[in-house]
Amino acid sequence: MIKTSWAFYVTLEIQSFKHMKIDRFLTELEKVVEELGYTLRREKGSFRGDFCVLEGDKIVMINKMYPPEVHVGQIVRFLSKQNLDDRYIKPAVRKELDTWFDRISKEE
């Protein structure tokens, strides 16, 4: 797996978000994460963020010291590894997600 820096996500943010504002998009992504059965945790620390299963609890960790653009990138990276085909996601959110998925796949 290729590790991507947070600067990559900030660069994507500058190029993206044509369809909706970042705060609204982040809120919608958080809903999708929860619908997948994961708990979203924001913590301080020396980590970038990722997802794991800890004692049976499915968790997506976000470093709250990073800006919202990075949070979006971290959640999108997590969602890119999930099967979202059978999930209802609002059309505007799906459109924005597809844009992010395309850009991430080109970088990897």
N, C-alpha and C positions, 0 to 999 in steps of 0.2 A: 504494500500500500504506500502511496506517495503521501508524505506529510505536507500539508499546505499551510503556509503562514497566515496569520490573521490579516496581514497587509493585503493578501490576495482577495479576501472577502471584502475589505474596504474598497479596493479597486473595483470589484464587481458591483458594489453598491453604487458607486459613482456612475457606472455605466448602466445600471438597471433602475428599477423602481419607476418604470414608466406608467405602470398600471395602477399602483396604489402606494400610499405613504408607508414608510418603514415601520412606524409604530403599529399601524393597523395590520400590516403584513406579519409582523412579529407576533401579535396577539392571535392571529389566525393560525400561525404555525404552532403556537403553544397549544391551541385546541386540538390540532391534529395529533400532536405528540401524546396528549392525554387520552385521546380516543384510541390510540394504539396500545394503551395500558401502561404507559411509562409515566413516571413522576419526573417533573422538571425541577431541578434544584439549581439555585444560583448561590455560589459560594465564592469566597475570596481564596486565593492561593496561587501557587506557581504552576498552574496547569492551563492548558488551552480549552479543554472541554471535550467530552466524548460521552459514550453511553456504555452501560454495563448492567449486569444482573448481580445484585449484592444480597445474599441471603434470601433469594427468591423475589426480591423487589427489583423491578425494572426501572432504571434511573438514567436520565439524560442530565449530565452535569454541564453547567454553563459557568464560566468565570465572570462574576459580576463586575470585575474591574475593567473588562473590555467594553467598548461602545456597542450600541444596539446593532450596528452593521455586522459586527463580528458574531453576535448572538444569532443573527439570522443565518450567517454562513455556517455556523456550527450546527444549527438545527437542520438546515437544508442538507448538509453533509450526512447527518443521521438519517433523514428522510429518504435520501437517495439510495440507501441500503435497505429500505423497507418496501414491501409490496403494497402499493397504494392503488392498484387497479380497481379493487372492489370497494374502495372508500369513497364516500361522497365528500368532495372538497369543493367549496364555492368556485364557480368558474373563473373569477378574477384571481383568486388565490392559485388555482391550478395553472392558469396562464403564467403567472409570475414564477411559480415553482418550475414549470417546464423551461422557462428562460434560464433560471439558475442551473437546473440539471444539465442543460446543453452546454453552458459555459464551463461547468465543473468537469464534464466528460471530455471536453477539448483540452483541459489542462492536465488531465491524468494520462 
